[in-house]
């Protein structure tokens, strides 16, 4: 009997790997080298999901490429620090590459470093260029890495919707080619319904957060699952 | 004896007096027309060869002949041509004087379409003149205005200087701000090309157009005018497609600059005029000033 083994990486969300566990192998988590869309209404924990996914990987020595479009690097550091996940050390150890596409909009003066690039949500091409640089940087450090794009919502606000769908497709392709696992967030209703359908078609896995339940709508090697969750001082916990 | 024969022959010739006078007056008129045409052609050839003094000499002769024939339309035509020669010599005010004179004759001769065309031309050249004047006023009064393109001096473009000025203009387009850092890199063209390929891949037309302008400017700096013009024209087409008036206006300025270097003055004025008009329509004073600044720099270089 041939078993198609789907490699999974730990999600970093307590309880999620259990509900996604394969009945035969017992392995749970996010399928490796895939793209996952985490979507839902505002303020349901989508970004927190991202922090945990990033931190979970970093603590396992899996570097991360983080594309920020909703909040800048300062806020990312502050938000993660609130949960007790300090990023400075990982930045110093070159485990984290950040593309900040929002701080420049507010006029914040940013100095680009070896693992930090400033870009602009107005300029998807530049985001993709920086993403290319970041992917090369991160993939040289580890064949297994994570990438987060938080979120598509702001990109939709500043650009044509179909352009952003093409950006997403190119983004996923690059991360997959480099061997990474991607996570993308999106606020429900911020783009046309047809565009939302396209987003779901482009990714491999779809997870919905609605403030009460986490629903796995689609995932490689895993059926549909639904579980309640809560946001605590330690992040999202599946109950 | 000979005298008698000659007189006899002359009278023989003028036997039908009325008919002969008409014939020779007509013949004389045709010869003058032919002479004028030859003079104008000579003037045109000399102008083409940038031998402006010779060109003006022949055109003035043509003008005198038209005057003697009291041909207003002909005078207007030659005055217009003389104006063109002065424009090529970058003597804008003198050119305008001739154009205005030509306009008067066309009006007097009731040549409606020629009159309208002349008026359009005057407006166009006045815009160039005004643009240059405005910047002159901005300059320090103590500055001596350098002589404008001496006739005998061949125009040699300072590609580096022009490119720097164009860079300023390109930066007016918001999309280009972010690419500014590519310019600072050693292999700027390579980075821009990479970004351009990505913009094409994801269909980011704004980015594509901006990158074409930036790459075009590098090509211009490298004196690769043909490819620079192609890049600027492609960017213009993209801005046209997107309905981006500012982008269109800026790419027109860059196109006009290439034509200036190539010496195609007709296309220079058309590009600059359209561009300045667009900035005026948009109420974009800053861009208008930069356009004028560029024009001034080119005409005073």
Interface residues (C-beta under 8 A of the other chain):
Chain A: X104 X112 X119 X120 X122 X123 X124 X125 X126 X128 X129 X132 X162 X163 X166 X167 X170
Chain B: X174 X175 X177 X178 X179 X181 X191 X194 X195 X198 X199 X201 X202 X203 X204 X206 X207 X208 X211
